[in-house]
Structure formats: C-alpha cells, structure tokens
Amino acid sequence: MKLFTLTVLLCILHQKIDSANILAICLMPNYSHFNTIHKLVTALVDRNHQVTFINSRLDNTSTINYTNIFVEDVIEFISEINKNLADLASAGPIRNAIHEFYLGLELTEIALKSQPIQKLLNSKESFDAVVLELFYNEAVIGFANHFNASAILVSPLGSSFRSNYLFANPAPASYVPHKLSRFTKSMNFWQRLENFLLTKIIELLREIIFTPKQAQLLKKYINPEYNLEVVLNNISLLLSNSHVSVHSAVPHVPSTVNIGSYLINNSGKLPQDLQTYLDASTDGVILFSLGSNLESKSLAPKERDAILNAFTKIKQNVIWKFEADLSNIPKNVKILKWLPQQDLLAHANTKAFITHGGAASLFEAVYFGVPIIGIPVFGDQNHNIVNAVNDGYAIGIPLMDLKEEKLLWAIQEIVTNPKYRDNVQQRSRIMRDQPSTPVDSGIYWIEHVIRHKGAPHLRSTSLDLKWYHREMIDIITILVTIVTVFLIIFFLLLKKMFTKCDNISKKIKNCIVINKKNN
Ligand SMILES: *[C@@H]1O[C@H](CO)[C@@H](O)[C@H](O)[C@H]1NC(C)=O
C-alpha cells in the first residue's frame, strides 16, 4: 500500500514537472470552429498537460487533467444567426466583414458576461498559456494578461486580415488577395486596385469602429485597467490552419506557424451500413454537404428542387447532409443528418464533393484527393472556391446561379474529365509530404512558447513600429523632399543662367544693330 501511494505520488509529481496549465477557449458553438480548438485540447490532454476548456458544445465533464467549462448562453444567439446565413450569398465582401465584426462583438459580450466565465475570471486560477480561436474576439485575448499567461491564437482561416496585423505578417495587396474577395493570387491592375481598396477599407472599419468596441468589452468585463493595444501587442504565437497545397505561398514571421491539415483524422472507419452502401456504389458516389454553419434546410425550395432534379439524372449515388426530412427523394439519394465526412471522402468510390468551400472541407477534399463542386455562400468561401477553380480541381457555382442544368453539367464534367482528379491528387501528395504531423508541430510550438516564457524571440520588431515607419513613409517622404528641393534649386539656377544668357545675347544683338546703323 505504501509503495502504491509512493508510485502515485511520484507519478503526480512527475506529471507536475513537465505538464503545463493551459486554458483553451472557443466561444463559437458551430462544429467547424469548436473542432479547431478541441483537436488541440485532446492532444494537449494526451500529453499530460492540465487543460481547462471553455466552450459551448461539451457538458461539464472533467477528468484528472481536464476541466470543461460550458458556456450555454451563446448557443441561442448563434443558432438565430445561422438561420439567415444564406442571405449573405448575395452580399459583397464589405457587408460580409461588417456582419462578422458585429457577430463577433455580440458573441464576445454574451460570453464574457456569462456566469461560468465571470466565475473563472474571479477565481484565483493561473495558467501558463491561453490558447484561443481568433474570431473577432480580441477582448478575450485579455485573459492571457489576467491569468499571467502567454497568448496563443489559432486561426481556422489560415493567415488572413484577422491575424496578419497582430503578428506583422506582410500581406501586400499586390499579390495577397483578401480572404473576403473573389480574387486569386494573380490579379490584373483593376483587381489589384480593388483588392487594395477592400483591404484598406476593412482595416479602417476595424481600427475606427470595432477595435475600440472590443477595447470597451475588455475594460468592462475583464479589467478596467487593461489597454487592448498593449494586449494585442504581446501575443506569442499564431497556429494557422494553412498549407501551401491549398493556400498560395505568402510570407509570415516566425511567430506564425502553419499547421494546415491538422484537422485530418486519417484512421477513421466508416459505420458498417455506409461502408456497404459505398462499396456497392460501383458507379461512384457524390458527397454533398453545405457545412455545419449553414444548414441545407435554409436553401430556398427552388434551389432544393433544382438540386434534386439534377440528381435524378445522374447514375452516381448521392449522400446528402440535410438536417430536415425531405419528401420525394430520388432512389439514388441518401439523406443523412450528419456525415462522417472524412471517412466518406477517403472511400475510393467517392467521385466528387459538393461543398460550400469552408476551409476545413477544402483541406479534407484535397487531403483525400476528391475534386470539388463549390457552392460558396459567405465569408472566405468565395475566395476558397475561386482559388480551387484556379488550381484546377474545382468547378464553382455561386448559390444564386444554382440551376438544374448547371449542376448537372458540373457533375458530368467533374466525374468524366480526369483533369480535376489529377490536379487534386497532386495537391494531396504535397499535403501529405510534411516533416512531422501538423498536430505534433502545433503542440511542439505551444510547449516551446511555454518553455521560453512567451517566446519573445519569435516576435517581429515590426510590431513596435508605427505603420508609417514600417511602410517607410517617413524615409520616402524625406527622400522625395530632398530630391524635389534639389530639382527646384537646379531649375531656378538654370532659369537664372538662361535669363543672363538672354540678356547677354540681347546686348550682343543690340551691339550688332548699333554697329550696322553706324556703318
Ligand atoms: C507579455 O506576455 C508575457 C507572457 O507571454 C508576459 O510575461 C509579459 O508580462 C507580457 N508583457 C506585457 C507588457 O503585458
């Protein structure tokens, strides 16, 4: 018995020594957001770290090194928002941005004033690191300061306008298209102009309207002494869901680490009924899902009928994620409320994936080498699909143009033309060619930040500069002024010389005239 107690004690001590105390936060209840943090939480818990996870999906179960904090208050707000997401399909990038900024503000406030979060804030807890999903919730980064911890952000979008400014990642509008635009990396003059204006307008909206509101939330709910600018200037790490197989090669500073494809689970097995269904689908299967935010039942009846009519005319089977009951379903269509999406994509008979083009779905399609028919709706989805089309493994159909003939053509084209599959499989090989698994890499960098007390050596000095210093506006202004002054002086001298010469030549002329007269 004594020996047992000693062993347990040693184990606990051992665990204490190399395990850190980590607070993970994901306020968005939607699965695609929740999963980006939950995946890391699971890996951290597996490595014996002490993890507290604030989220709005799991109930309050806890284990020896895991505490769950359930925030219920945000769920109703987000499910109301999800009902109207399809309306954003016809909105431009600026309306999309404003929608997301406001959504983030409200979500942040509802969460911050909720009882479980206030309880945690008023506790005597302390953490080594705070790992949170960056989603228009800058005030929440103040948790790091409150708990004397290092701030680590996770970006499901990859590096984007949401995160670049926090880490000083260079993103010139000349070759980095805005995530809310419909541009690819190769832009003509007018596209670059539009991309530049779009980037600047959204930055201004953020700086003038939304960041000050987040600063108020920080003061109101966390600490009246806190200054958001100081909080945002001291973030240790960005784990970015990005990889060159999907996103184009753009620069980033050392505190931004790409762990794109970390959400892939390659070991899953299909449930027996689905396995049998797919094995039997010798003509192939088309997978159809509009993601976890937008529900298929918010499709207009017209769009729904167009889709079903197209499906009656193809020989492939279709698996459609649809959250409501449908009548008059064609024989070759199977409706499921929830899909084991990755395991379905991994099946050899899956020929195409009809998707909204969310970041996670794009990664899954590329990883498993399945070409895409994209029906983008909002946020970064247009950008994702336009790029996948540009990279030759997708066909895009805007939700507003969703007609039976168009969908039918797209399905025939994608299953018969080998180009799409060849391109996506080439990208799949690139995605699988990585030095370590992306989850291991993410955990390594989280631990690195904790070992080195915030890892200030990763931080770019650029963050200490004013924007006009960073863009070298001061230096360019001085140089242009000096050159201009020199040119002015030069021209003035030249002018003086000419008038002198003029005078002299006039005098000479006069002389000649006088001389002539005298003669
Ligand atoms: C910045 O964060 C580190 C932890 O990563 C902390 O030790 C330090 O005090 C913070 N600095 C400021 C100015 O908040």
The ligand as an SDF file (V2000), in Angstrom:
LIG
                    3D

 14 14  0  0  0  0  0  0  0  0999 V2000
    3.7330   39.7170  -22.4210 C   0  0  0  0  0  0  0  0  0  0  0  0
    3.4540   38.3500  -22.2500 O   0  0  0  0  0  0  0  0  0  0  0  0
    4.3330   37.6590  -21.4040 C   0  0  0  0  0  0  0  0  0  0  0  0
    3.9130   36.2080  -21.3750 C   0  0  0  0  0  0  0  0  0  0  0  0
    3.9260   35.6730  -22.6640 O   0  0  0  0  0  0  0  0  0  0  0  0
    4.3110   38.2710  -20.0030 C   0  0  0  0  0  0  0  0  0  0  0  0
    5.2640   37.6260  -19.1880 O   0  0  0  0  0  0  0  0  0  0  0  0
    4.6140   39.7550  -20.1010 C   0  0  0  0  0  0  0  0  0  0  0  0
    4.4840   40.3610  -18.8590 O   0  0  0  0  0  0  0  0  0  0  0  0
    3.6710   40.4250  -21.0830 C   0  0  0  0  0  0  0  0  0  0  0  0
    4.0360   41.8330  -21.2670 N   0  0  0  0  0  0  0  0  0  0  0  0
    3.1540   42.8300  -21.2070 C   0  0  0  0  0  0  0  0  0  0  0  0
    3.6910   44.2010  -21.4340 C   0  0  0  0  0  0  0  0  0  0  0  0
    1.9870   42.6440  -20.9860 O   0  0  0  0  0  0  0  0  0  0  0  0
  1  2  1  0
  1 10  1  0
  2  3  1  0
  3  4  1  0
  3  6  1  0
  4  5  1  0
  6  7  1  0
  6  8  1  0
  8  9  1  0
  8 10  1  0
 10 11  1  0
 11 12  1  0
 12 13  1  0
 12 14  2  0
M  END
$$$$
